[in-house]
Amino acid sequence: MTKPIRVRYAPSPTGLLHIGNARTALFNYLYARHHGGTFLIRIEDTDRKRHVEDGERSQLENLRWLGIDWDESPETHEQYRQSERLEIYQQYVDELLEKGLAYKSYVTEEELAAERERQEAAGETPRYINEYLGMSDEEKAAYVAEREAAGIVPTVRLAVDEAGIYKWTDMVKGEIEFEGGNIGGDWVIQKKDGYPTYNFAVVIDDHLMAISHVIRGDDHIANTPKQLMVYEALGWEAPAFGHMTLIINSETGKKLSKRDTNTLQFIEDYRKKGYLPEAVFNFIALLGWNPGGEDEIFSREELIQLFDENRLSKSPAAFDQKKLDWMSNDYIKNADFATIFELAKPFLAEAGRLTDKAEKLVELYKPQMKAADEIVPLTDLFFEDFPALTEAEKEVMAGETVPTVLTAFKEKLEAMTEEDFKSENIFPQIKAVQKETGIKGKNLFMPIRIAVSGEMHGPELPDTIYLLGREKSIQHLDNMLAAIGK
């Protein structure tokens, strides 16, 4: 009988939701939803030194923003935080101690550091060497008594079978094998403070929560043999493992690093900038997986239907900011106006630009935006000083027919009343200039655009002039005519 599919995302509440962790959550979510399985969230908060207040809320809130939902979590189930499960871990630590498969270790941090230095100086691979090696039972008893009398609190170490072979068929990478002798010696399963180590606690949790598949980043590959040792020691069947490839920066070719501040790497950053969550979801889903074919824009429902774990990439996934921005722009262009206006409103309000023309501004620039915060720089023209011209723009304005075009168009605007000054009435005035002067095409439109807006490209010219206003447009034309000496 096939085990029910149960997968999990198990974040540590040590900071904001990173793109890499979001991908782990998303792939587990897609896998569960595609196969009709269960997706749960468990909080791994045993590393108290790195614990961040509000870290759990931030993780869950940003997952929800992305559009990921789950079936079980600390919100619905008791003891879905590791810090609430210490008695459970203790039960299994005690079981391994009783069986002689684990033991209390009294080596101090100073002794461990000194031994590491000696091994490095001797060119040896750093590893823990059993402190009881070569001791008789009497010597062991005396050693433990002496250490306890000195107030040394022990850790608990798992006894490693150095001759053991630990292998699994990885869902992504195929056959992987480790030798017990290459693990680094007996390793700690319980720290001095009574908290379990990651590699011990995760096995207890995954077994008791009936996790069938563990899908995670390949930085966890070295953890897997240690976890298999715990499964073996406790006589449990291990889940299937799948290790997704690294995410690299497409520009540098190096592993995506949190220290790389030139790249937005936290979901919170995209949320604050006003990206659409559907776009970020779509982009992350294609980091190390593809459904085949040329299409790249998919709804969440389509991604669930298409998800196939056999198409997880064996090559590193390239994080390409330009591709994300292209994808986000596509989503914004196709989103309904009300959604984008609501996204843009806080940015306009903060910049003092939530005027009666705000809706028209958003409508005008919606096709250009990749994030809602861009509405502010895109609309600078309407609220700030005229921008300095580029060399290319200066070249256009040096054209022989430019003064004729600008003078004629200025006269047309001056003749319009405020009531007539609407987008739909402005284009006929430009065409009237063409008819009067015989100047057409780029020689007509480009000088007017640059003179009014200071830019060679932008939204529809009549819309730009309307939003700028009659007086300001005439003033800009006057200023340009003065600048070119006419």
C-alpha positions in Angstrom: 0.0 0.0 0.0 1.4 3.4 -1.0 1.8 5.9 1.9 -0.3 9.0 1.8 1.7 12.0 0.5 2.6 14.3 3.3 5.2 17.1 2.8 6.4 19.9 4.9 8.0 23.3 4.9 9.9 23.7 8.2 11.4 27.2 8.5 13.5 28.6 11.3 12.1 31.9 12.6 15.5 33.5 12.2 14.6 36.3 9.7 12.6 37.2 6.6 11.4 34.8 4.0 14.3 34.4 1.5 13.7 33.5 -2.2 15.4 30.1 -1.7 13.2 29.2 1.3 10.1 30.5 -0.6 11.0 28.1 -3.4 11.3 25.2 -1.0 7.8 26.0 0.4 6.4 26.5 -3.1 7.7 23.2 -4.5 6.4 21.3 -1.5 3.1 23.0 -1.9 2.8 22.3 -5.6 3.9 18.6 -5.0 1.2 18.2 -2.4 -1.6 19.9 -4.3 -0.7 18.1 -7.6 -0.9 14.7 -5.9 -3.8 15.5 -3.6 -1.5 15.2 -0.6 -1.1 17.2 2.6 1.1 20.2 3.0 2.1 21.2 6.5 4.3 23.9 8.1 6.4 23.1 11.2 8.5 25.8 12.9 12.1 24.7 13.7 12.9 27.1 16.5 15.5 25.1 18.6 18.4 27.5 17.6 17.6 30.0 20.3 20.6 32.2 19.6 19.4 33.0 16.1 15.7 33.2 17.0 14.1 36.4 15.8 11.1 37.8 17.5 8.2 37.9 15.1 10.1 35.7 12.7 7.4 33.1 12.6 4.6 35.6 11.8 6.8 37.1 9.1 7.3 33.7 7.4 3.6 32.8 7.5 2.4 36.2 6.4 4.7 36.3 3.4 3.8 32.8 2.4 0.2 33.8 2.5 0.9 36.9 0.4 2.5 34.7 -2.2 -0.7 32.6 -2.5 0.5 29.5 -0.6 -1.9 27.8 1.8 -1.4 24.8 4.0 -3.4 22.1 5.8 -1.6 21.9 9.1 0.5 24.4 11.1 1.2 25.7 14.6 -2.0 27.7 14.1 -4.1 24.6 13.9 -2.1 21.9 15.6 -0.4 21.7 19.0 3.3 20.9 19.2 4.1 22.0 15.6 6.9 24.2 17.0 10.1 22.3 18.0 10.4 24.3 21.2 7.1 22.7 22.3 8.4 19.2 21.7 11.3 18.9 24.0 9.7 16.1 26.1 9.2 14.1 22.9 12.8 14.5 21.8 14.0 13.5 25.3 12.1 10.3 25.1 14.0 9.2 22.0 17.4 10.5 23.4 16.7 8.3 26.5 15.8 5.3 24.2 19.1 5.6 22.3 21.1 6.0 25.5 19.5 2.8 27.0 20.2 0.9 23.8 23.9 2.0 23.9 23.5 3.7 20.5 24.2 7.1 22.0 26.2 8.3 25.0 26.9 11.3 27.1 29.9 13.3 26.1 31.8 15.5 28.5 34.4 17.0 26.2 34.5 20.8 26.6 34.5 23.4 23.8 38.1 24.3 24.6 39.2 20.6 24.3 37.3 20.3 21.0 38.9 23.4 19.6 42.4 22.3 20.7 41.9 18.9 19.0 40.7 20.6 15.8 43.8 22.8 15.8 46.0 19.7 16.2 44.3 17.9 13.4 44.6 20.8 11.0 48.3 21.3 11.9 48.8 17.6 11.2 46.9 17.8 7.9 44.2 15.5 9.2 40.5 15.8 8.3 38.8 17.4 11.3 36.7 14.9 13.2 35.5 14.1 16.7 37.4 11.2 18.4 35.5 9.2 21.0 36.7 10.5 24.4 36.3 7.0 26.0 38.6 5.3 23.4 40.9 2.9 25.2 39.3 3.4 28.6 38.3 0.4 30.9 34.9 0.5 32.5 36.5 1.7 35.8 38.3 4.5 34.0 35.1 5.5 32.2 33.3 5.7 35.6 36.1 7.7 37.1 36.2 10.1 34.1 32.5 10.8 34.2 32.5 11.3 38.0 35.4 13.7 37.7 33.7 15.7 34.9 30.4 15.9 36.7 32.1 17.0 39.9 33.7 19.8 37.9 30.2 20.9 36.9 30.6 20.0 33.2 27.2 19.5 31.5 27.3 16.8 28.9 26.0 16.7 25.4 24.6 13.5 23.9 26.3 12.0 20.9 25.1 9.3 18.5 27.5 6.4 18.1 28.4 6.3 14.4 28.9 3.1 12.5 32.1 4.0 10.7 31.7 1.0 8.4 28.1 1.8 7.6 27.0 2.9 4.1 24.2 5.4 3.9 22.6 5.8 0.5 19.3 6.9 -1.0 17.8 7.4 -4.4 17.3 11.2 -4.6 14.2 12.5 -6.4 16.4 15.0 -8.2 20.0 13.7 -8.3 19.5 10.0 -8.4 21.8 7.6 -6.4 23.7 9.2 -3.6 26.0 7.4 -1.1 28.0 8.3 2.0 30.4 6.2 4.0 29.9 6.4 7.8 33.6 7.0 8.2 33.4 10.3 6.4 30.7 11.9 8.6 33.2 13.4 11.1 32.8 11.0 13.9 30.1 10.6 16.6 27.9 13.7 16.4 25.8 15.6 18.9 22.1 14.9 19.0 21.3 16.8 22.2 23.1 20.0 23.2 24.1 21.1 26.7 21.0 23.2 27.1 18.8 20.1 26.6 17.7 21.2 23.1 18.1 18.6 20.3 20.3 19.4 17.3 18.7 19.9 13.9 19.6 16.5 12.4 18.1 14.7 15.3 14.9 16.7 15.9 14.0 16.7 12.2 14.0 12.9 12.0 11.7 12.6 15.1 9.4 15.3 13.7 9.2 13.9 10.2 8.6 10.3 11.4 5.9 11.3 13.9 4.2 13.6 11.4 4.3 10.8 8.8 6.2 12.9 6.3 6.5 10.8 3.1 8.8 13.1 1.0 11.4 15.6 2.0 12.0 18.2 -0.7 14.6 20.8 0.1 17.7 22.6 -1.1 20.9 20.7 -1.9 22.7 22.4 0.9 21.0 19.7 3.0 22.6 16.8 1.2 25.4 16.5 3.8 22.7 16.3 6.5 20.9 13.4 5.0 23.3 10.6 6.0 23.2 11.8 9.6 19.4 11.7 9.5 19.5 8.2 8.0 21.7 7.1 10.9 18.9 8.3 13.3 16.2 6.5 11.3 18.4 3.3 11.4 19.1 3.6 15.1 15.4 4.0 15.9 14.3 1.3 13.5 12.2 3.6 11.3 11.7 3.8 7.6 13.1 7.0 6.1 11.0 9.2 3.7 12.0 9.8 0.1 14.5 12.7 -0.3 14.7 15.2 -3.1 17.4 17.9 -3.1 16.8 20.9 -5.4 19.8 22.5 -7.0 21.4 25.8 -5.9 20.0 29.2 -7.0 22.7 31.2 -8.7 22.8 34.9 -9.6 22.4 35.0 -13.4 24.7 38.0 -13.6 27.6 36.8 -11.5 27.2 33.0 -12.0 27.8 32.7 -8.2 25.5 31.2 -5.5 22.8 33.7 -4.6 24.1 35.2 -1.4 22.1 37.2 1.2 25.1 39.5 1.3 24.5 40.5 -2.3 22.6 43.7 -1.6 22.3 44.5 -5.4 19.6 41.8 -5.7 16.3 41.8 -4.0 16.2 38.4 -2.3 13.4 38.6 0.3 9.7 38.2 -0.4 9.1 41.2 1.9 11.1 43.4 -0.5 8.8 42.5 -3.4 5.7 42.9 -1.3 6.8 46.4 -0.1 7.6 47.5 -3.7 4.2 46.6 -4.9 4.9 43.6 -7.1 1.9 41.3 -7.8 2.2 38.1 -5.7 1.0 36.0 -8.7 4.0 37.2 -10.7 6.5 36.4 -7.9 4.8 33.0 -7.4 5.1 32.2 -11.1 8.7 33.3 -11.3 9.8 31.2 -8.3 8.0 28.2 -9.6 10.3 28.2 -12.6 13.5 28.4 -10.5 14.8 24.9 -11.1 11.7 23.4 -12.6 9.9 23.8 -15.9 6.8 22.2 -17.4 8.3 21.9 -20.9 7.3 24.1 -23.9 8.0 27.7 -24.5 5.3 29.3 -22.2 6.4 31.0 -19.0 3.3 32.7 -17.7 1.1 30.3 -15.7 -1.6 30.8 -13.1 -1.3 29.0 -9.7 -3.9 26.5 -10.8 -2.0 25.7 -14.0 1.2 25.3 -12.1 -0.5 22.8 -9.7 -1.8 20.8 -12.6 1.5 20.8 -14.5 3.9 20.2 -11.6 6.0 17.1 -12.2 8.8 16.3 -9.8 10.6 14.4 -12.5 11.2 17.7 -14.3 13.1 19.2 -11.4 16.4 20.5 -12.9 19.7 18.9 -12.1 21.4 22.2 -13.1 21.6 25.3 -10.9 18.6 27.6 -11.2 19.4 31.1 -12.4 17.9 34.0 -10.5 17.4 36.6 -13.3 16.0 39.9 -11.9 15.3 41.1 -15.5 13.1 38.1 -16.1 11.2 38.6 -12.9 10.6 42.2 -13.9 9.5 41.3 -17.3 7.1 38.7 -15.9 5.8 41.2 -13.3 5.2 43.8 -16.0 3.2 41.3 -18.0 1.0 40.5 -14.9 0.5 44.2 -14.2 -0.4 45.0 -17.9 -3.0 42.2 -17.8 -4.4 42.9 -14.3 -7.6 44.9 -13.8 -7.1 48.6 -13.3 -8.7 48.7 -9.8 -6.1 46.2 -8.5 -3.2 48.2 -9.7 -4.6 51.5 -8.6 -5.1 50.2 -5.1 -1.5 49.0 -5.1 -0.2 52.4 -6.4 -2.3 54.6 -4.1 0.0 54.3 -1.0 3.1 55.3 -3.1 1.3 58.2 -4.6 -0.1 59.3 -1.2 3.4 59.2 0.4 4.8 61.3 -2.5 1.9 63.8 -2.1 0.6 62.9 -5.6 -2.8 61.4 -4.8 -4.6 64.2 -6.7 -7.8 64.2 -8.8 -5.7 63.1 -11.8 -4.1 60.1 -9.9 -6.3 57.5 -11.6 -5.5 58.8 -15.0 -1.7 58.8 -14.1 -1.9 55.1 -13.1 -3.9 54.2 -16.2 -1.4 56.0 -18.3 1.7 54.3 -16.8 0.2 50.9 -16.0 1.6 49.3 -19.2 5.2 50.3 -18.2 5.2 49.4 -14.6 6.8 46.3 -13.1 6.0 47.3 -9.5 3.5 49.7 -8.1 6.3 51.9 -6.5 7.4 52.9 -10.0 4.4 55.1 -10.3 6.3 57.8 -8.4 9.5 58.1 -10.6 7.4 57.6 -13.8 5.2 60.6 -12.9 8.0 62.9 -11.8 7.4 64.9 -15.0 4.0 66.1 -13.7 5.2 67.2 -10.3 8.9 68.2 -10.5 11.2 70.4 -12.6 11.8 69.8 -16.3 14.5 67.2 -16.7 17.8 67.9 -18.3 17.9 66.8 -21.9 20.1 64.0 -23.1 22.5 64.4 -26.0 20.1 62.5 -28.3 17.3 64.8 -27.3 19.4 67.9 -27.9 20.2 66.6 -31.3 16.4 66.3 -32.1 15.8 69.8 -30.8 18.5 71.3 -33.0 16.4 70.3 -36.1 15.7 73.1 -38.6 11.9 72.7 -38.4 11.6 72.5 -34.6 10.9 76.2 -33.9 8.1 76.2 -36.5 6.5 73.1 -35.0 6.7 74.3 -31.4 5.5 77.9 -32.2 2.5 76.6 -34.1 1.6 74.0 -31.4 1.9 76.6 -28.6 -0.5 78.8 -30.5 -3.0 75.9 -30.8 -2.9 75.3 -27.0 -3.3 79.0 -26.2 -6.4 79.1 -28.3 -8.0 76.2 -26.4 -10.2 76.9 -23.4 -9.8 75.0 -20.1 -13.1 73.2 -20.8 -11.9 72.0 -24.2 -8.5 70.9 -22.8 -9.0 67.2 -22.8 -7.0 64.3 -24.2 -9.3 63.6 -27.1 -9.1 67.3 -28.2 -5.3 67.6 -28.2 -4.5 65.2 -31.0 -6.5 67.2 -33.5 -4.4 70.2 -32.7 -1.2 68.3 -33.5 -2.8 67.2 -36.8 -3.7 70.9 -37.5 0.0 71.8 -37.0 0.9 69.2 -39.6 -1.6 70.5 -42.1 -0.5 74.1 -41.6 3.3 73.5 -41.7 3.5 70.4 -43.9 5.8 68.9 -41.2 4.9 65.3 -40.3 6.0 62.0 -38.6 9.0 62.2 -36.2 9.8 65.7 -37.2 6.3 66.7 -35.9 5.7 64.5 -32.9 9.2 64.1 -31.4 10.0 67.9 -30.9 6.5 68.4 -29.3 7.1 65.4 -27.0 10.6 66.5 -25.9 9.5 70.1 -25.5 6.6 69.2 -23.3 7.8 66.2 -21.3 11.6 66.3 -21.6 11.6 62.7 -22.8 11.8 61.0 -26.2 9.5 58.1 -25.1 6.5 57.8 -22.9 2.7 57.3 -22.8 0.4 58.6 -25.5 1.4 62.3 -26.2 -2.2 63.7 -25.9 -2.5 62.0 -22.5 0.8 63.4 -21.3 -0.1 66.9 -22.3 -3.5 66.7 -20.7 -2.1 65.4 -17.4 0.6 68.1 -17.4 -2.1 70.7 -17.8 -2.6 73.6 -20.3 -0.6 76.2 -18.5 2.4 74.0 -17.7 2.5 72.6 -21.3 2.5 76.1 -22.7 5.2 77.2 -20.2 7.4 74.2 -21.2 7.0 75.1 -24.9 7.9 78.7 -24.1 11.0 77.6 -22.2 12.1 75.3 -25.0 11.7 78.0 -27.6 13.8 80.3 -25.4 16.4 77.6 -24.9 16.8 77.0 -28.6 17.0 80.7 -29.2 13.7 81.2 -31.0 
